[in-house]
Amino acid sequence: MKFFVFLRNLLFGVKPPAATPLSLLVPEVQTLPAPSVSEPAPEASAPVKKSRDPALAKQATRIPSAPSIPTKKTAPAPAALPTTSFTVRTQTPLQPDYLDEQEQALRLLTIAISRQATKFATQSVTTTVKFTAAQLNEGIKSKIVGKEGRNARHFEEKSGVDLLLNDQPDAVVVSSFDPFRREVARAALEILVRDGRIQPAKIEEALAHAKIQVDAQTRDYATRAAKELGLSNIHPAILRVLGTLQFRTSFTQNQLEHSVETAWLCSTLASEMGYDAELAKRAGLLHDLGKALDQKHDGGHSESGAEFAKKYGESELVVRAIAAHHEEILPETWLDHLVIAADALSGARPGARNGSTQNLMERSASMEKIAREIPGVTESYAVQAGRELRVFVDCDQVSDQKARELAGEIAERIQADVKFPGQIKVTVLRELRVTAMAQR
């Protein structure tokens, strides 16, 4: 496993030890003595007739004699072999041309990176909903805003996104750090625009319908990813969970695209090393499966993903590679090391991840979690790039006075537990709805 250690060291910036001969990749080199071959005797030159004149004699010594014409055709004498020794190496699946593991690892990483082209660098935190000329003539943007901004405010409160209405004259921009909320809001806006009737009750109905619609699309995302990789026989339950990675990000890198990229890199490395490329591709696609699981599954995403894959029939090699890809358990097999290397390659690619955006997303998620831990809170959303936290409470559990106290309590906890610049506004919303039916 020396080669895998060098591969990992190159990816994580660990200085490799002094190079040693490849015991794993290159068989023992045999040194054979070169056969001794006697040099052929030089051909005799034709005798030069001496002359009494010294000048003529000196000139005659400079003129080479004409070659003698043999009476029979003879084969040319074999060329003399060098007296130095030479080496013989047996070819392996890697076809090694180098003498140390570091050069082998560099060669494989170069091949894998050069063959893998990505579709995009990072995922944006905004989505644009365009309007046609006919819709603009009907005043669709005014309908979305509503009287004194009532519809726009209600949409933002219920969806947890920001609506940027003035950025583009022919569109509405949906802004949110959560890709799932952003996609639900986009689908709901399209439903409302098609219907033409935009009011608070219709907004809630459209959001509920859009959430069901987006949930149904998750399996389609996973099916397309598996088809692109040429993989089959993946359990439907795994596909359903895998598809939700389309709405997960890590440092702004889309996790489903990251999984597909990791799968291709695993396949390339395995092919170059003579291992099973299909198995490597499968492990690469499923390595972050645990990030899509909900809170019902305990443990880190490596452990929970491995347990979920094992439950639905994945092989022991794949399950172990999922569990070991962050080295939470000791990597032992070739597949463990390949998934670790490919995962690091995909994440470390220039432009793949944005640290500053990720810090904002983590801060917003921490604020929302603090609010949800308080009894009586039904939902919370961080909006305005994390500068405002909107908290919804149950009117039966939280009174008006308690809502005021709750806003101060949440603000104090955020100030104590979250690092942030400037200030954060905490808004607690308590809504009481009473419905009565009139019948004849």
C-alpha positions as CSV (number, residue, x, y, z in Angstrom):
1,M,0.0,0.0,0.0
2,K,3.0,2.3,-0.3
3,F,1.7,3.8,-3.5
4,F,-1.7,4.7,-1.9
5,V,0.2,6.5,0.9
6,F,2.0,8.6,-1.6
7,L,-1.2,9.3,-3.5
8,R,-2.8,10.6,-0.3
9,N,0.2,12.6,0.8
10,L,0.3,14.4,-2.6
11,L,-3.4,15.4,-2.2
12,F,-3.2,16.6,1.4
13,G,0.2,18.3,1.1
14,V,2.2,15.9,3.3
15,K,5.9,15.8,2.4
16,P,6.7,12.3,1.2
17,P,9.6,10.3,2.6
18,A,12.6,9.4,0.6
19,A,11.8,7.4,-2.5
20,T,12.2,3.6,-2.2
21,P,12.0,0.9,-4.9
22,L,8.5,-0.1,-5.9
23,S,8.0,-3.4,-4.1
24,L,4.3,-3.3,-4.9
25,L,4.2,-2.0,-8.4
26,V,7.6,-3.0,-10.0
27,P,9.0,-6.5,-9.6
28,E,12.5,-7.0,-8.5
29,V,15.0,-5.8,-11.2
30,Q,17.4,-8.4,-12.4
31,T,20.9,-7.2,-13.6
32,L,22.3,-9.4,-16.3
33,P,26.0,-9.3,-17.3
34,A,26.5,-8.3,-20.9
35,P,28.0,-11.0,-23.2
36,S,31.6,-10.4,-24.1
37,V,32.1,-10.0,-27.8
38,S,35.6,-9.8,-29.3
39,E,36.2,-6.8,-31.5
40,P,36.8,-7.6,-35.1
41,A,40.3,-7.2,-36.4
42,P,40.7,-4.1,-38.6
43,E,41.0,-4.7,-42.3
44,A,44.5,-4.6,-43.7
45,S,45.3,-1.7,-45.8
46,A,46.9,-2.1,-49.2
47,P,50.7,-1.6,-49.1
48,V,51.9,1.8,-50.0
49,K,54.7,1.9,-52.4
50,K,57.6,3.8,-51.0
51,S,59.1,6.6,-53.1
52,R,62.5,8.1,-53.0
53,D,61.0,11.6,-53.0
54,P,60.1,12.5,-49.4
55,A,57.3,14.8,-50.4
56,L,55.6,12.1,-52.5
57,A,56.0,9.6,-49.7
58,K,54.3,11.9,-47.2
59,Q,51.4,12.5,-49.5
60,A,51.0,8.7,-50.2
61,T,50.5,8.0,-46.5
62,R,47.5,10.4,-46.4
63,I,45.6,8.7,-49.2
64,P,43.6,5.7,-48.0
65,S,43.9,2.5,-49.9
66,A,41.0,1.2,-52.0
67,P,38.9,-1.4,-50.2
68,S,39.7,-4.9,-51.2
69,I,36.9,-6.7,-53.1
70,P,36.0,-10.0,-51.5
71,T,35.6,-13.0,-53.7
72,K,32.5,-14.2,-51.8
73,K,29.5,-12.4,-50.3
74,T,29.9,-12.6,-46.5
75,A,27.5,-11.3,-43.8
76,P,28.5,-8.1,-42.0
77,A,30.2,-8.6,-38.7
78,P,27.8,-8.1,-35.7
79,A,28.1,-4.8,-33.9
80,A,29.8,-4.9,-30.6
81,L,27.6,-4.8,-27.5
82,P,28.4,-2.3,-24.8
83,T,30.3,-3.6,-22.0
84,T,28.0,-2.1,-19.3
85,S,25.2,-4.2,-17.7
86,F,21.5,-3.8,-18.6
87,T,18.2,-4.3,-16.7
88,V,15.0,-6.2,-17.5
89,R,11.7,-5.2,-16.0
90,T,8.4,-7.1,-16.1
91,Q,5.4,-5.1,-17.2
92,T,2.6,-4.6,-14.6
93,P,-1.0,-3.2,-15.0
94,L,0.5,0.3,-14.3
95,Q,3.3,-0.2,-16.9
96,P,5.8,1.5,-14.6
97,D,8.4,3.8,-16.2
98,Y,9.5,5.3,-12.9
99,L,11.4,4.1,-9.9
100,D,9.5,5.6,-7.0
101,E,5.9,5.8,-5.8
102,Q,5.8,9.6,-5.9
103,E,6.3,9.8,-9.6
104,Q,3.7,7.0,-10.2
105,A,1.2,8.9,-8.1
106,L,1.9,12.2,-9.9
107,R,1.4,10.5,-13.3
108,L,-1.9,8.9,-12.3
109,L,-3.3,12.2,-10.8
110,T,-2.3,14.1,-13.9
111,I,-4.1,11.6,-16.1
112,A,-7.2,11.6,-14.0
113,I,-7.5,15.4,-13.8
114,S,-6.8,16.0,-17.5
115,R,-9.6,13.6,-18.4
116,Q,-12.2,15.0,-16.1
117,A,-13.9,18.3,-17.2
118,T,-16.5,19.9,-14.9
119,K,-19.7,21.7,-15.9
120,F,-19.4,24.7,-13.5
121,A,-17.2,26.1,-10.8
122,T,-19.7,26.9,-8.0
123,Q,-23.4,27.0,-7.5
124,S,-25.0,30.4,-7.2
125,V,-27.3,31.4,-4.3
126,T,-29.9,33.0,-6.5
127,T,-32.4,31.8,-9.1
128,T,-34.1,33.9,-11.7
129,V,-37.7,33.6,-12.8
130,K,-38.2,35.2,-16.2
131,F,-41.5,36.7,-17.4
132,T,-42.8,36.9,-21.0
133,A,-43.8,40.2,-22.6
134,A,-47.5,39.3,-22.3
135,Q,-47.1,38.6,-18.6
136,L,-45.3,41.9,-18.0
137,N,-48.1,43.8,-19.9
138,E,-50.6,42.2,-17.5
139,G,-48.7,43.7,-14.5
140,I,-47.5,40.4,-13.1
141,K,-44.8,42.0,-11.0
142,S,-47.3,44.3,-9.4
143,K,-49.5,41.3,-8.5
144,I,-46.5,39.6,-6.9
145,V,-45.8,42.6,-4.8
146,G,-49.5,43.1,-3.8
147,K,-51.1,46.0,-2.0
148,E,-48.5,47.7,0.1
149,G,-46.2,44.7,-0.5
150,R,-48.5,42.3,1.3
151,N,-48.1,39.4,-1.2
152,A,-44.3,39.7,-1.4
153,R,-43.9,39.8,2.4
154,H,-46.2,36.8,2.8
155,F,-44.3,34.8,0.2
156,E,-41.0,35.6,1.9
157,E,-42.3,34.6,5.3
158,K,-43.7,31.3,4.2
159,S,-40.9,30.2,1.8
160,G,-37.9,31.5,3.8
161,V,-36.3,33.2,0.7
162,D,-35.8,36.8,-0.3
163,L,-37.5,38.2,-3.4
164,L,-35.4,40.7,-5.3
165,L,-38.0,42.6,-7.4
166,N,-36.0,45.5,-8.7
167,D,-32.8,43.8,-9.9
168,Q,-34.2,43.0,-13.4
169,P,-37.1,44.6,-15.2
170,D,-38.4,41.4,-16.7
171,A,-37.7,38.9,-13.9
172,V,-37.8,38.2,-10.2
173,V,-34.7,37.0,-8.4
174,V,-35.1,34.4,-5.7
175,S,-32.2,34.5,-3.1
176,S,-31.5,31.9,-0.5
177,F,-28.5,30.0,0.8
178,D,-30.6,26.8,0.9
179,P,-30.9,25.2,-2.6
180,F,-34.1,23.3,-1.7
181,R,-36.0,26.4,-0.5
182,R,-34.8,28.3,-3.5
183,E,-36.1,25.6,-5.9
184,V,-39.4,25.3,-4.1
185,A,-39.9,29.1,-4.2
186,R,-39.0,29.1,-7.9
187,A,-41.6,26.4,-8.7
188,A,-44.2,28.1,-6.6
189,L,-43.7,31.4,-8.4
190,E,-44.1,29.7,-11.7
191,I,-47.4,28.1,-10.5
192,L,-48.7,31.5,-9.3
193,V,-47.7,33.3,-12.6
194,R,-49.5,30.6,-14.6
195,D,-52.6,30.9,-12.5
196,G,-52.6,34.7,-12.4
197,R,-54.4,34.9,-9.0
198,I,-51.8,35.9,-6.4
199,Q,-53.0,36.3,-2.8
200,P,-51.9,34.9,0.6
201,A,-54.1,31.8,0.4
202,K,-53.0,31.0,-3.1
203,I,-49.3,31.6,-2.1
204,E,-49.5,29.0,0.6
205,E,-51.3,26.5,-1.7
206,A,-48.7,27.0,-4.4
207,L,-45.8,26.5,-2.0
208,A,-47.3,23.2,-0.7
209,H,-47.8,22.0,-4.3
210,A,-44.3,23.1,-5.3
211,K,-42.7,21.2,-2.4
212,I,-44.4,17.9,-3.5
213,Q,-43.3,18.6,-7.0
214,V,-39.6,19.1,-6.1
215,D,-39.7,16.0,-3.8
216,A,-40.8,14.0,-6.8
217,Q,-38.0,15.3,-9.0
218,T,-35.2,14.1,-6.6
219,R,-35.3,10.5,-8.0
220,D,-35.1,11.9,-11.5
221,Y,-31.8,13.7,-10.7
222,A,-30.3,10.5,-9.3
223,T,-31.5,8.4,-12.2
224,R,-29.9,10.8,-14.7
225,A,-26.6,10.7,-12.7
226,A,-26.5,6.9,-12.6
227,K,-27.3,6.8,-16.4
228,E,-24.5,9.2,-17.1
229,L,-22.1,7.0,-15.3
230,G,-23.5,3.8,-16.9
231,L,-24.5,2.3,-13.5
232,S,-27.5,0.0,-13.0
233,N,-29.1,-2.1,-10.3
234,I,-29.1,0.7,-7.7
235,H,-32.0,0.3,-5.2
236,P,-34.8,2.8,-5.6
237,A,-34.5,3.9,-1.9
238,I,-30.8,4.8,-2.5
239,L,-31.7,6.7,-5.7
240,R,-34.4,8.7,-3.8
241,V,-31.9,9.7,-1.1
242,L,-29.1,10.3,-3.6
243,G,-31.3,12.7,-5.6
244,T,-31.6,15.0,-2.7
245,L,-27.9,15.8,-2.9
246,Q,-28.9,18.1,-5.8
247,F,-30.1,20.4,-3.1
248,R,-27.1,20.0,-0.8
249,T,-23.9,22.0,-1.0
250,S,-20.5,21.9,0.6
251,F,-18.6,25.2,0.4
252,T,-21.1,26.1,-2.4
253,Q,-20.2,23.0,-4.4
254,N,-23.2,21.0,-5.5
255,Q,-23.0,17.6,-3.8
256,L,-24.6,15.6,-6.5
257,E,-22.2,17.0,-9.1
258,H,-19.4,16.4,-6.7
259,S,-20.4,12.8,-6.3
260,V,-20.6,12.3,-10.1
261,E,-17.2,13.9,-10.5
262,T,-15.7,11.7,-7.8
263,A,-17.1,8.6,-9.5
264,W,-15.4,9.5,-12.8
265,L,-12.1,10.2,-11.1
266,C,-12.3,6.8,-9.2
267,S,-13.0,5.1,-12.5
268,T,-10.0,6.7,-14.2
269,L,-7.6,5.9,-11.4
270,A,-8.9,2.3,-11.1
271,S,-8.5,1.8,-14.9
272,E,-5.0,3.0,-14.9
273,M,-4.1,0.8,-12.0
274,G,-5.8,-2.3,-13.3
275,Y,-8.6,-2.5,-10.8
276,D,-12.4,-2.8,-11.3
277,A,-13.5,0.6,-12.8
278,E,-17.3,-0.1,-12.4
279,L,-16.9,-0.9,-8.7
280,A,-14.8,2.2,-8.2
281,K,-17.4,4.3,-10.0
282,R,-20.2,3.0,-7.9
283,A,-18.3,3.7,-4.6
284,G,-17.5,7.2,-5.8
285,L,-21.1,8.0,-6.6
286,L,-22.4,6.8,-3.2
287,H,-19.6,8.1,-1.0
288,D,-21.5,11.1,0.3
289,L,-24.9,9.4,0.6
290,G,-25.0,10.1,4.3
291,K,-25.2,13.9,3.7
292,A,-28.7,13.4,2.3
293,L,-30.1,11.4,5.2
294,D,-32.3,13.2,7.8
295,Q,-31.7,13.4,11.6
296,K,-33.3,10.0,12.2
297,H,-29.9,8.4,11.2
298,D,-27.4,8.8,14.0
299,G,-23.6,9.3,13.5
300,G,-21.6,11.2,10.9
301,H,-22.4,11.2,7.3
302,S,-19.7,8.5,6.5
303,E,-21.1,6.1,9.1
304,S,-24.8,6.6,8.4
305,G,-24.2,6.5,4.6
306,A,-22.4,3.2,4.9
307,E,-25.2,1.7,7.0
308,F,-27.8,2.9,4.6
309,A,-26.0,1.4,1.6
310,K,-25.5,-1.9,3.4
311,K,-29.2,-2.0,4.3
312,Y,-30.1,-1.8,0.6
313,G,-27.7,-4.4,-0.8
314,E,-24.5,-2.7,-1.7
315,S,-21.3,-4.8,-1.6
316,E,-19.0,-5.0,1.3
317,L,-16.2,-3.2,-0.6
318,V,-18.5,-0.3,-1.5
319,V,-19.9,-0.1,2.1
320,R,-16.4,0.0,3.6
321,A,-15.2,2.7,1.1
322,I,-18.1,4.9,2.1
323,A,-17.3,4.5,5.8
324,A,-13.6,5.2,5.3
325,H,-13.6,8.1,2.8
326,H,-12.9,10.6,5.7
327,E,-10.7,8.1,7.4
328,E,-13.1,7.8,10.4
329,I,-12.1,4.1,10.1
330,L,-8.7,2.9,8.9
331,P,-8.6,2.6,5.1
332,E,-7.4,-0.8,4.1
333,T,-8.6,-1.8,0.7
334,W,-7.6,-0.4,-2.7
335,L,-11.1,1.0,-3.1
336,D,-10.9,2.9,0.3
337,H,-7.8,4.7,-0.9
338,L,-9.1,5.5,-4.4
339,V,-12.3,7.1,-3.0
340,I,-10.3,9.2,-0.5
341,A,-8.0,10.4,-3.3
342,A,-10.9,11.1,-5.8
343,D,-12.9,12.9,-3.1
344,A,-10.0,15.2,-2.2
345,L,-9.3,15.9,-5.9
346,S,-12.9,17.0,-6.6
347,G,-13.0,19.2,-3.5
348,A,-9.6,20.8,-4.0
349,R,-10.1,21.7,-7.7
350,P,-9.6,25.4,-8.1
351,G,-13.0,27.2,-8.2
352,A,-14.9,24.2,-6.8
353,R,-15.6,25.7,-3.4
354,N,-16.0,29.1,-1.9
355,G,-15.0,29.4,1.7
356,S,-16.5,32.9,2.4
357,T,-19.9,31.8,1.1
358,Q,-19.7,28.6,3.1
359,N,-19.1,30.6,6.3
360,L,-22.3,32.6,5.6
361,M,-24.3,29.4,5.1
362,E,-23.0,27.8,8.2
363,R,-23.7,30.9,10.3
364,S,-27.2,31.1,8.9
365,A,-27.8,27.4,9.6
366,S,-26.5,27.9,13.2
367,M,-28.9,30.8,13.8
368,E,-31.9,28.8,12.5
369,K,-30.9,25.8,14.7
370,I,-30.7,28.0,17.9
371,A,-34.3,29.2,17.3
372,R,-35.7,25.8,16.5
373,E,-34.4,24.4,19.8
374,I,-36.7,26.7,21.8
375,P,-40.1,25.2,22.7
376,G,-43.0,26.8,20.8
377,V,-41.0,27.6,17.7
378,T,-42.4,26.0,14.6
379,E,-40.0,27.4,11.9
380,S,-37.2,29.8,11.5
381,Y,-35.5,31.3,8.4
382,A,-32.3,33.4,8.1
383,V,-32.8,36.0,5.3
384,Q,-31.1,39.1,4.0
385,A,-27.7,37.4,3.8
386,G,-27.9,36.3,7.4
387,R,-28.6,39.8,8.7
388,E,-32.2,38.9,9.8
389,L,-33.7,35.9,11.5
390,R,-37.5,35.3,11.2
391,V,-39.0,33.0,13.8
392,F,-42.5,31.6,13.6
393,V,-44.1,30.4,16.9
394,D,-47.3,28.4,17.8
395,C,-49.9,30.8,18.9
396,D,-51.4,28.2,21.3
397,Q,-48.0,27.8,23.1
398,V,-46.6,31.3,22.9
399,S,-48.5,34.4,24.0
400,D,-47.8,37.9,22.8
401,Q,-45.8,38.7,25.9
402,K,-43.9,35.5,25.6
403,A,-43.1,36.3,22.0
404,R,-41.4,39.6,23.0
405,E,-39.3,37.7,25.6
406,L,-38.5,35.0,23.1
407,A,-37.0,37.6,20.6
408,G,-34.6,38.8,23.3
409,E,-33.7,35.3,24.4
410,I,-32.8,34.2,20.8
411,A,-30.8,37.4,20.2
412,E,-28.8,36.8,23.4
413,R,-28.0,33.1,22.4
414,I,-27.0,34.2,18.9
415,Q,-24.7,36.8,20.4
416,A,-23.1,34.3,22.7
417,D,-22.8,31.3,20.3
418,V,-22.4,32.7,16.8
419,K,-19.5,34.8,15.4
420,F,-20.9,37.5,13.1
421,P,-20.0,41.0,11.8
422,G,-22.3,43.9,12.4
423,Q,-25.7,43.1,13.9
424,I,-28.5,40.6,13.4
425,K,-32.2,41.4,13.6
426,V,-34.5,38.8,15.2
427,T,-38.2,39.0,14.3
428,V,-40.7,36.7,16.0
429,L,-44.0,36.2,14.2
430,R,-47.1,35.0,16.0
431,E,-50.2,34.5,13.9
432,L,-53.7,33.6,15.1
433,R,-56.1,32.2,12.5
434,V,-59.8,31.6,13.4
435,T,-62.1,30.0,10.8
436,A,-65.9,29.7,11.1
437,M,-68.3,28.2,8.6
438,A,-71.7,29.7,7.8
439,Q,-74.3,27.2,6.6
440,R,-78.0,27.5,5.6
